[in-house]
Amino acid sequence: MVSPARAALIAQGEAAPTFQATTHEGRAVASDGAARSRVLVVYFYPRDETPGCTREACSFRDAFSAYTEAGADIVGVSTDPVEAHRGFAQHHRLPFGLIADTEGRLAGAFGVPVNGGYTARTTVVIGRDGRVSRVFPNVGVDGHSDEVLAAVRAVR
């Protein structure tokens, strides 16, 4: 179940799209717009095992304990299939789930562009109140995890 596609990128302060998805590990991830016990970081990226996407995933991995301490969960989303996500996560020892959005429906629900089968690099932070607390469009990989962690820590 995923909210319908949006014409534009979701904005800060809006209710997060409703979605239920399963990670490469078989864990359920949901955002129903209701109050959550933890902040949710949803980062969209183009492709597993590419240089930029690997650096981005590894930066979230390296800061994972800080995200956990700050009360946040992380999930990565790309159009790659589950099998690719499993290999990518295992190869780089990623401690968070990856969602296979092969048809781009989850990206569409957030208004994240998918061009030529590749999801635009975008990160959305969803607060405990189910609302979008921060959006990072057109992400530059270097330093991005630190920027997102600061946004997570600012969520009340």
Buried (B, 14 or more C-beta within 10 A) or exposed (E): EBBEBBEEBBEEEBBBBBBEBEBBEEEEBEBBBEEBEBBBBBBBBBBBEBEBBBEBBBBBBEBBEBBBEBBBBBBBBBBBEBEBBBBBBEEBEBEBBBBBBBEBBBBBBBBBBBEEEBBBBBBBBBBBBBBBBBBBBEBEBEEBBEBBBEBBBEBE
